[in-house]
Amino acid sequence: MKKVFATLTVLAMLAFGGVAVMAQDEAAPAAAETEQMVEEAAPAAAPVEAPAVEEAAAEDGGLVALHKALKTKFIEGGAGFMAATFLCLVFGLALCIERIIYLSLSKTNTKALLANVEAALKRGGIKEALDVCRNTRGPVASIFYQGLSRYDEGVDVVEKTVASYGGVQLGLLEKNLSWITLFIAIAPSMGFMGTIVGMIQAFDKIQQVGDMSATVVAGGIKVALLTTLAGLIIAIILQIFYNYILSLVEGLVNEMEDSSISLLDLVVRYDAEQKK
């Protein structure tokens, strides 16, 4: 469900952006006609409202111009390679958003959890402590639950269980990161492939025309540069998200290790009290 939610979020953002641009394209002529009617109907008020209207029109015109420029460069770069690099961005961002949501929901107030577990051990023993862990969200609580559930087998078993299940939770935290690194590598590779194709096109035109003029090779060189630029930009964007996700994972791992040590201390003290 989290993956589906993340993918739908990205698609909704893209769809909303496209609708907004289409609305701007359709609203531009209507805005111009409305401005003309206002100027004709109220010439005396025109000098007061003209700056605001002109500023809004200039802003809308700038957004439309930017969209048209991006669309033009997308077509000039070659629809096949540009679409492939854009799909790397879409899928990569979908995975990044899914990981960010998952890791954000995995955060736990470890100090409060340790305090609750300690209080539960004093009140009702292991059973009540297990209930506290079961009702708490996050990998730290899951590690606590697995360790405490094996208390009857001895403190050594609890320690081994905590260490083993910590590795399982680490694997869950790092899930899909390899796919993100794949898209980070594919995006510039597709751009470089487009560069090779563009240069081949340029040399083909030179061979056909028999001339080395700039006009002949300009089209192929433009394709080469545009695809390379698109691939590098997409790789940079995904790399930023990837490093942010790694920082989240490292923070959670540190919390898991520190809280696991604290849990073992609680279990040792509880076991010593039970043997008295």
C-alpha positions as semicolon CSV with decimal commas, in nm:
position;residue;x (nm);y (nm);z (nm)
1;M;0,000;0,000;0,000
2;K;0,283;0,240;0,075
3;K;0,438;0,180;-0,264
4;V;0,102;0,232;-0,436
5;F;0,043;0,549;-0,235
6;A;0,385;0,684;-0,325
7;T;0,340;0,606;-0,695
8;L;-0,006;0,762;-0,702
9;T;0,132;1,069;-0,528
10;V;0,395;1,119;-0,795
11;L;0,148;1,058;-1,078
12;A;-0,096;1,301;-0,920
13;M;0,173;1,566;-0,897
14;L;0,260;1,516;-1,263
15;A;-0,105;1,520;-1,369
16;F;-0,174;1,831;-1,164
17;G;0,122;2,004;-1,323
18;G;0,001;1,916;-1,671
19;V;-0,352;2,033;-1,597
20;A;-0,221;2,356;-1,451
21;V;-0,015;2,425;-1,762
22;M;-0,309;2,347;-1,991
23;A;-0,527;2,577;-1,785
24;Q;-0,269;2,851;-1,819
25;D;-0,254;2,802;-2,197
26;E;-0,633;2,825;-2,223
27;A;-0,665;3,112;-1,979
28;A;-0,403;3,334;-2,146
29;P;-0,625;3,450;-2,443
30;A;-0,923;3,498;-2,211
31;A;-0,713;3,705;-1,976
32;A;-0,598;3,923;-2,265
33;E;-0,959;3,981;-2,381
34;T;-1,071;4,059;-2,028
35;E;-0,789;4,306;-1,985
36;Q;-0,886;4,480;-2,310
37;M;-1,254;4,501;-2,207
38;V;-1,157;4,646;-1,867
39;E;-0,938;4,907;-2,032
40;E;-1,218;5,008;-2,274
41;A;-1,493;5,014;-2,012
42;A;-1,300;5,202;-1,742
43;P;-1,023;5,412;-1,900
44;A;-0,998;5,633;-1,591
45;A;-0,917;5,340;-1,360
46;A;-0,673;5,182;-1,606
47;P;-0,361;5,366;-1,486
48;V;-0,422;5,239;-1,130
49;E;-0,485;4,870;-1,215
50;A;-0,255;4,838;-1,514
51;P;0,066;4,753;-1,323
52;A;-0,096;4,466;-1,132
53;V;-0,260;4,326;-1,446
54;E;0,062;4,354;-1,643
55;E;0,260;4,185;-1,364
56;A;0,016;3,893;-1,345
57;A;0,011;3,859;-1,723
58;A;0,390;3,864;-1,734
59;E;0,408;3,592;-1,467
60;D;0,160;3,369;-1,650
61;G;0,338;3,434;-1,976
62;G;0,671;3,338;-1,817
63;L;0,534;3,005;-1,692
64;V;0,382;2,926;-2,031
65;A;0,706;3,023;-2,204
66;L;0,906;2,801;-1,970
67;H;0,674;2,507;-2,035
68;K;0,697;2,557;-2,411
69;A;1,076;2,583;-2,392
70;L;1,103;2,259;-2,191
71;K;0,868;2,083;-2,431
72;T;1,070;2,205;-2,729
73;K;1,399;2,088;-2,579
74;F;1,240;1,755;-2,490
75;I;1,142;1,701;-2,854
76;E;1,475;1,826;-2,987
77;G;1,663;1,588;-2,760
78;G;1,487;1,291;-2,912
79;A;1,160;1,159;-2,775
80;G;1,294;0,808;-2,715
81;F;1,598;0,885;-2,504
82;M;1,438;1,182;-2,327
83;A;1,132;0,974;-2,237
84;A;1,354;0,696;-2,102
85;T;1,549;0,935;-1,881
86;F;1,224;1,095;-1,764
87;L;1,088;0,753;-1,666
88;C;1,401;0,702;-1,455
89;L;1,309;1,022;-1,271
90;V;0,946;0,915;-1,221
91;F;1,022;0,565;-1,091
92;G;1,319;0,683;-0,887
93;L;1,117;0,957;-0,718
94;A;0,832;0,713;-0,650
95;L;1,073;0,479;-0,467
96;C;1,234;0,770;-0,281
97;I;0,899;0,900;-0,159
98;E;0,797;0,550;-0,051
99;R;1,119;0,511;0,150
100;I;1,089;0,854;0,308
101;I;0,731;0,782;0,418
102;Y;0,826;0,438;0,554
103;L;1,130;0,566;0,743
104;S;0,941;0,863;0,883
105;L;0,672;0,631;1,017
106;S;0,942;0,402;1,162
107;K;1,074;0,665;1,401
108;T;1,007;0,587;1,767
109;N;1,057;0,782;2,087
110;T;1,305;0,531;2,228
111;K;1,340;0,704;2,565
112;A;0,964;0,690;2,623
113;L;0,953;0,328;2,503
114;L;1,231;0,223;2,742
115;A;1,059;0,401;3,029
116;N;0,729;0,228;2,947
117;V;0,896;-0,112;2,921
118;E;1,075;-0,065;3,250
119;A;0,753;0,039;3,421
120;A;0,570;-0,256;3,269
121;L;0,836;-0,498;3,392
122;K;0,794;-0,364;3,744
123;R;0,413;-0,381;3,728
124;G;0,333;-0,702;3,549
125;G;0,656;-0,860;3,431
126;I;0,743;-0,980;3,082
127;K;0,385;-1,024;2,968
128;E;0,291;-0,661;3,025
129;A;0,620;-0,545;2,869
130;L;0,535;-0,747;2,559
131;D;0,198;-0,573;2,540
132;V;0,373;-0,235;2,547
133;C;0,604;-0,337;2,263
134;R;0,320;-0,487;2,063
135;N;0,123;-0,161;2,079
136;T;0,419;0,055;1,976
137;R;0,506;0,120;1,613
138;G;0,856;0,101;1,470
139;P;1,154;-0,133;1,433
140;V;1,284;-0,063;1,784
141;A;0,961;-0,189;1,939
142;S;0,971;-0,497;1,713
143;I;1,324;-0,575;1,830
144;F;1,217;-0,534;2,192
145;Y;0,922;-0,765;2,139
146;Q;1,132;-1,041;1,980
147;G;1,393;-1,020;2,255
148;L;1,148;-1,017;2,546
149;S;0,945;-1,301;2,399
150;R;1,246;-1,530;2,449
151;Y;1,320;-1,427;2,807
152;D;1,226;-1,773;2,935
153;E;1,519;-1,920;2,738
154;G;1,775;-1,706;2,917
155;V;1,942;-1,367;2,894
156;D;2,200;-1,496;2,645
157;V;1,923;-1,602;2,409
158;V;1,759;-1,262;2,447
159;E;2,086;-1,094;2,348
160;K;2,132;-1,314;2,040
161;T;1,769;-1,262;1,938
162;V;1,799;-0,884;1,964
163;A;2,116;-0,887;1,750
164;S;1,966;-1,120;1,488
165;Y;1,637;-0,940;1,458
166;G;1,821;-0,608;1,440
167;G;1,975;-0,731;1,115
168;V;1,629;-0,822;0,986
169;Q;1,498;-0,474;1,063
170;L;1,804;-0,317;0,896
171;G;1,722;-0,510;0,580
172;L;1,367;-0,375;0,588
173;L;1,494;-0,019;0,631
174;E;1,727;-0,053;0,332
175;K;1,464;-0,213;0,110
176;N;1,445;-0,073;-0,249
177;L;1,760;0,137;-0,206
178;S;1,935;-0,077;-0,468
179;W;1,662;0,015;-0,719
180;I;1,717;0,385;-0,651
181;T;2,089;0,347;-0,715
182;L;2,001;0,163;-1,037
183;F;1,798;0,459;-1,166
184;I;2,075;0,697;-1,057
185;A;2,314;0,499;-1,277
186;I;2,074;0,447;-1,568
187;A;1,974;0,813;-1,611
188;P;2,320;0,949;-1,710
189;S;2,388;0,628;-1,904
190;M;2,080;0,695;-2,117
191;G;2,201;1,052;-2,160
192;F;2,544;0,936;-2,277
193;M;2,380;0,689;-2,511
194;G;2,182;0,977;-2,658
195;T;2,512;1,161;-2,697
196;I;2,654;0,875;-2,904
197;V;2,339;0,862;-3,116
198;G;2,350;1,238;-3,173
199;M;2,712;1,227;-3,282
200;I;2,636;0,938;-3,518
201;Q;2,355;1,144;-3,670
202;A;2,590;1,439;-3,711
203;F;2,851;1,229;-3,893
204;D;2,582;1,068;-4,109
205;K;2,474;1,415;-4,226
206;I;2,835;1,510;-4,293
207;Q;2,871;1,196;-4,503
208;Q;2,551;1,266;-4,694
209;V;2,621;1,633;-4,761
210;G;2,995;1,606;-4,796
211;D;3,048;1,926;-4,603
212;M;3,175;1,996;-4,251
213;S;2,971;2,312;-4,193
214;A;2,822;2,396;-3,853
215;T;2,469;2,391;-3,994
216;V;2,501;2,028;-4,096
217;V;2,619;1,896;-3,760
218;A;2,422;2,133;-3,534
219;G;2,117;1,904;-3,508
220;G;2,312;1,596;-3,403
221;I;2,525;1,788;-3,153
222;K;2,212;1,944;-3,001
223;V;2,062;1,597;-2,946
224;A;2,385;1,484;-2,783
225;L;2,403;1,777;-2,544
226;L;2,035;1,778;-2,448
227;T;2,019;1,407;-2,363
228;T;2,339;1,429;-2,159
229;L;2,210;1,732;-1,970
230;A;1,876;1,563;-1,893
231;G;2,045;1,247;-1,767
232;L;2,284;1,436;-1,540
233;I;2,007;1,655;-1,393
234;I;1,791;1,350;-1,315
235;A;2,086;1,165;-1,160
236;I;2,167;1,466;-0,938
237;I;1,805;1,494;-0,818
238;L;1,784;1,123;-0,733
239;Q;2,126;1,130;-0,566
240;I;2,012;1,407;-0,331
241;F;1,706;1,205;-0,229
242;Y;1,917;0,891;-0,193
243;N;2,164;1,057;0,044
244;Y;1,877;1,197;0,250
245;I;1,728;0,847;0,279
246;L;2,066;0,708;0,386
247;S;2,084;0,969;0,661
248;L;1,740;0,858;0,785
249;V;1,848;0,494;0,782
250;E;2,168;0,571;0,972
251;G;1,975;0,761;1,237
252;L;1,733;0,473;1,286
253;V;2,016;0,219;1,303
254;N;2,191;0,420;1,573
255;E;1,867;0,435;1,772
256;M;1,819;0,060;1,732
257;E;2,170;-0,020;1,855
258;D;2,158;0,219;2,149
259;S;1,811;0,112;2,261
260;S;1,902;-0,258;2,226
261;I;2,187;-0,213;2,472
262;S;1,951;-0,034;2,711
263;L;1,698;-0,315;2,678
264;L;1,958;-0,578;2,765
265;D;2,050;-0,379;3,075
266;L;1,681;-0,375;3,177
267;V;1,651;-0,750;3,120
268;V;1,965;-0,824;3,323
269;R;1,839;-0,613;3,615
270;Y;1,494;-0,771;3,595
271;D;1,645;-1,122;3,585
272;A;1,861;-1,046;3,888
273;E;1,558;-0,921;4,080
274;Q;1,361;-1,231;3,988
275;K;1,637;-1,461;4,118
276;K;1,653;-1,293;4,458
